[in-house]
Amino acid sequence: MKVAIVDLGTNTCRLFLADVTNGRVAQAERLTTVVRLGQSVDKTGELHEDAVARTHACISGYAPRIEATAPRGAF
């Protein structure tokens, strides 16, 4: 089975693609992008517009890799 995992944090967005067979995980690809989603959130209590745009662009860039990994009909 192929899996795609996205980990979205306050500073980075990570993508992990793997093949899982018989309980074994074989990494296919791992990407880390600094998006700084938490930019100024401690001061304003809100997500900064630029931070949201960076995060959206990152995830949009990950999408083709995720779609290529996931089995048809998984979404």
Buried (B, 14 or more C-beta within 10 A) or exposed (E): EBBBEBEEEEEBBBBBBBEEEEEEEEEBEEBEBEBBBEBEBEEEEEBBEEBBEBBEEBBEEBEEBBEEBBEEEEE
